[in-house]
Amino acid sequence: QVQLVESGGGLVQAGGSLRLSCAASGSISTNVMGWYRQAPGKQREFVATRSTFGSTNYADSVKGRFTISRDNAKNTVYLQMNSLKPEDTAVYYCYYRGYSDGTEYWGQGTQVTVAS
């Protein structure tokens, strides 16, 4: 069992920045952690992930603006969001998938609102 606790969401102006954090606890092993988001009336979509070993993936819509990082010792993943756009407005969900069993876990979500 893995628990995910998110923080860092908020309201910013277009062009501004936010940093999201997600701390994982419980039975942590090698994994992929990252972020998905869901805007009102839309499906949840992939944003970025980073594995225990450092491999990273980004959605095309955020490449060059968002940076995912992690501190394996703290079991924490971060999402630095720069040059935010109104279309980035969504609930952002932390994601965890263990390599050994493929089990997926989700955080509770944190609201990011970008004002135009």
Secondary structure by P-SEA (a helix, b strand, c coil): cbbbbbcbbbbbcccbbbbbbbbbbccccccccccccccccccccccccccccbbbbbcccccccbbbbbcccccbbbbbccccccccccbbbbbbbbcccbbbbbccbbbbbbcc
